[in-house]
Amino acid sequence: MASFAAQGLAALTPALTARILSFDLSWLSPLLIFIGVIFLLEHKQSRAPPAPQ
C-alpha cells in the first residue's frame, strides 16, 4: 500500500515542479535578499562582545 502511494506521489512530482517553476517569482528575489540582510544585521548585533566595565 505504501509503495502504491509513493508511486502516485512520484508521478505528481514533475507536474508540480513544472507548475511551481512556471510562476513569475522575480519579486521574490529582492524580498529574500532584504530578509537575509535583516537577519545578518540582527545576528551581528547579538554576537557583539560585551562592553568593558
C-alpha positions as CSV (number, residue, x, y, z in Angstrom):
1,M,0.0,0.0,0.0
2,A,2.8,2.4,0.9
3,S,4.5,1.6,-2.4
4,F,1.4,2.5,-4.3
5,A,1.1,5.8,-2.5
6,A,4.8,6.6,-3.2
7,Q,4.4,5.8,-6.9
8,G,1.4,8.2,-7.1
9,L,3.4,10.9,-5.4
10,A,6.4,10.3,-7.6
11,A,4.1,10.6,-10.7
12,L,2.9,14.0,-9.5
13,T,6.3,15.5,-8.7
14,P,7.3,16.5,-12.2
15,A,4.0,18.2,-12.8
16,L,4.1,20.1,-9.5
17,T,7.7,21.1,-10.2
18,A,6.9,22.4,-13.6
19,R,3.9,24.3,-12.2
20,I,6.0,26.0,-9.5
21,L,8.7,26.9,-11.9
22,S,6.2,28.4,-14.3
23,F,5.3,31.2,-11.8
24,D,6.9,34.6,-12.1
25,L,9.0,34.8,-9.0
26,S,11.1,37.8,-9.9
27,W,9.5,39.8,-7.0
28,L,10.8,37.1,-4.5
29,S,14.5,37.7,-5.0
30,P,14.6,41.3,-3.6
31,L,12.4,40.2,-0.7
32,L,14.6,37.3,0.2
33,I,17.7,39.5,-0.1
34,F,16.1,42.1,2.2
35,I,15.1,39.4,4.8
36,G,18.7,38.0,4.6
37,V,20.2,41.4,5.3
38,I,17.9,42.0,8.3
39,F,18.8,38.5,9.7
40,L,22.5,39.2,9.2
41,L,22.4,42.5,10.9
42,E,20.4,41.1,13.8
43,H,22.9,38.2,14.2
44,K,25.9,40.6,14.1
45,Q,24.4,42.7,16.9
46,S,23.6,39.8,19.1
47,R,27.2,38.5,18.8
48,A,28.8,41.7,19.7
49,P,31.2,41.4,22.7
50,P,30.1,42.8,26.0
51,A,31.2,46.4,26.7
52,P,34.2,46.6,29.1
53,Q,33.3,47.7,32.6
